[in-house]
Amino acid sequence: MTLLDLKLGQSAKVKEVKSEIETLCRELQELGFTPGTEVSLISKGLFGNPLAFKVRGTVFALRKHEAEAIQI
């Protein structure tokens, strides 16, 4: 499962950040999407893009391809 599978209001813990784009993985981890961190989906854009996630008290907007790189 990835963050794309969460429904509004749901939370899950990050298992791993995995993508063929190494810089994307590093950037997501620097934002706080690290293994064991709880993430909540709090909002979706009009057509499902972007997605707003709350991580460690901060809200981040991610595009679908970014959310898909975060395994839960």
Phi and psi restraints in degrees (value plus and minus 20) as a CYANA .aco file:
   2 THR   PHI    -146.6  -106.6
   2 THR   PSI     156.2   196.2
   3 LEU   PHI     -80.7   -40.7
   3 LEU   PSI     -43.4    -3.4
   4 LEU   PHI     -83.2   -43.2
   4 LEU   PSI     -43.5    -3.5
   5 ASP   PHI    -102.0   -62.0
   5 ASP   PSI     -30.8     9.2
   6 LEU   PHI     -92.0   -52.0
   6 LEU   PSI     126.1   166.1
   7 LYS   PHI    -119.1   -79.1
   7 LYS   PSI     139.3   179.3
   8 LEU   PHI     -71.8   -31.8
   8 LEU   PSI     111.7   151.7
   9 GLY   PHI      67.6   107.6
   9 GLY   PSI     -32.1     7.9
  10 GLN   PHI    -100.0   -60.0
  10 GLN   PSI     132.7   172.7
  11 SER   PHI    -146.3  -106.3
  11 SER   PSI     136.8   176.8
  12 ALA   PHI    -178.2  -138.2
  12 ALA   PSI     144.8   184.8
  13 LYS   PHI    -120.8   -80.8
  13 LYS   PSI     121.1   161.1
  14 VAL   PHI     -90.4   -50.4
  14 VAL   PSI     110.6   150.6
  15 LYS   PHI    -115.1   -75.1
  15 LYS   PSI     -66.2   -26.2
  16 GLU   PHI    -184.5  -144.5
  16 GLU   PSI     138.5   178.5
  17 VAL   PHI    -130.6   -90.6
  17 VAL   PSI     101.4   141.4
  18 LYS   PHI    -160.9  -120.9
  18 LYS   PSI     102.2   142.2
  19 SER   PHI    -177.4  -137.4
  19 SER   PSI     135.4   175.4
  20 GLU   PHI     -90.6   -50.6
  20 GLU   PSI     -40.1    -0.1
  21 ILE   PHI    -112.6   -72.6
  21 ILE   PSI      81.6   121.6
  22 GLU   PHI     -81.0   -41.0
  22 GLU   PSI     -57.3   -17.3
  23 THR   PHI     -85.8   -45.8
  23 THR   PSI     -53.8   -13.8
  24 LEU   PHI     -82.8   -42.8
  24 LEU   PSI     -65.1   -25.1
  25 CYS   PHI     -79.0   -39.0
  25 CYS   PSI     -66.6   -26.6
  26 ARG   PHI     -83.0   -43.0
  26 ARG   PSI     -64.4   -24.4
  27 GLU   PHI     -83.8   -43.8
  27 GLU   PSI     -62.2   -22.2
  28 LEU   PHI     -84.4   -44.4
  28 LEU   PSI     -60.3   -20.3
  29 GLN   PHI     -86.7   -46.7
  29 GLN   PSI     -56.6   -16.6
  30 GLU   PHI     -85.7   -45.7
  30 GLU   PSI     -48.9    -8.9
  31 LEU   PHI     -95.5   -55.5
  31 LEU   PSI     -34.6     5.4
  32 GLY   PHI      97.0   137.0
  32 GLY   PSI     -18.6    21.4
  33 PHE   PHI    -102.7   -62.7
  33 PHE   PSI      55.5    95.5
  34 THR   PHI    -135.1   -95.1
  34 THR   PSI     136.2   176.2
  35 PRO   PHI     -73.1   -33.1
  35 PRO   PSI     114.1   154.1
  36 GLY   PHI      72.3   112.3
  36 GLY   PSI     -31.1     8.9
  37 THR   PHI    -101.0   -61.0
  37 THR   PSI     115.6   155.6
  38 GLU   PHI    -103.5   -63.5
  38 GLU   PSI     115.3   155.3
  39 VAL   PHI    -148.0  -108.0
  39 VAL   PSI     117.2   157.2
  40 SER   PHI    -142.6  -102.6
  40 SER   PSI     117.2   157.2
  41 LEU   PHI    -106.9   -66.9
  41 LEU   PSI      98.0   138.0
  42 ILE   PHI    -131.1   -91.1
  42 ILE   PSI     -35.6     4.4
  43 SER   PHI    -183.6  -143.6
  43 SER   PSI     131.8   171.8
  44 LYS   PHI    -148.0  -108.0
  44 LYS   PSI     123.3   163.3
  45 GLY   PHI     -89.4   -49.4
  45 GLY   PSI     154.0   194.0
  46 LEU   PHI     -72.1   -32.1
  46 LEU   PSI     -65.8   -25.8
  47 PHE   PHI    -129.2   -89.2
  47 PHE   PSI       8.2    48.2
  48 GLY   PHI      62.5   102.5
  48 GLY   PSI     -10.0    30.0
  49 ASN   PHI    -164.1  -124.1
  49 ASN   PSI     105.7   145.7
  50 PRO   PHI    -102.0   -62.0
  50 PRO   PSI     155.4   195.4
  51 LEU   PHI    -133.3   -93.3
  51 LEU   PSI     117.2   157.2
  52 ALA   PHI    -125.4   -85.4
  52 ALA   PSI     104.7   144.7
  53 PHE   PHI    -140.5  -100.5
  53 PHE   PSI     121.9   161.9
  54 LYS   PHI    -120.6   -80.6
  54 LYS   PSI     104.5   144.5
  55 VAL   PHI    -154.7  -114.7
  55 VAL   PSI     100.0   140.0
  56 ARG   PHI      31.7    71.7
  56 ARG   PSI      19.9    59.9
  57 GLY   PHI      63.2   103.2
  57 GLY   PSI     -18.0    22.0
  58 THR   PHI    -138.5   -98.5
  58 THR   PSI     125.0   165.0
  59 VAL   PHI    -121.4   -81.4
  59 VAL   PSI     110.4   150.4
  60 PHE   PHI    -143.3  -103.3
  60 PHE   PSI     119.0   159.0
  61 ALA   PHI    -119.4   -79.4
  61 ALA   PSI     104.8   144.8
  62 LEU   PHI    -140.0  -100.0
  62 LEU   PSI     127.0   167.0
  63 ARG   PHI     -98.9   -58.9
  63 ARG   PSI     143.5   183.5
  64 LYS   PHI     -77.4   -37.4
  64 LYS   PSI     -62.5   -22.5
  65 HIS   PHI     -86.8   -46.8
  65 HIS   PSI     -47.4    -7.4
  66 GLU   PHI     -94.6   -54.6
  66 GLU   PSI     -64.2   -24.2
  67 ALA   PHI     -84.3   -44.3
  67 ALA   PSI     -51.6   -11.6
  68 GLU   PHI     -89.1   -49.1
  68 GLU   PSI     -40.9    -0.9
  69 ALA   PHI     -99.8   -59.8
  69 ALA   PSI     -30.3     9.7
  70 ILE   PHI    -123.7   -83.7
  70 ILE   PSI      90.2   130.2
  71 GLN   PHI    -102.9   -62.9
  71 GLN   PSI     117.3   157.3
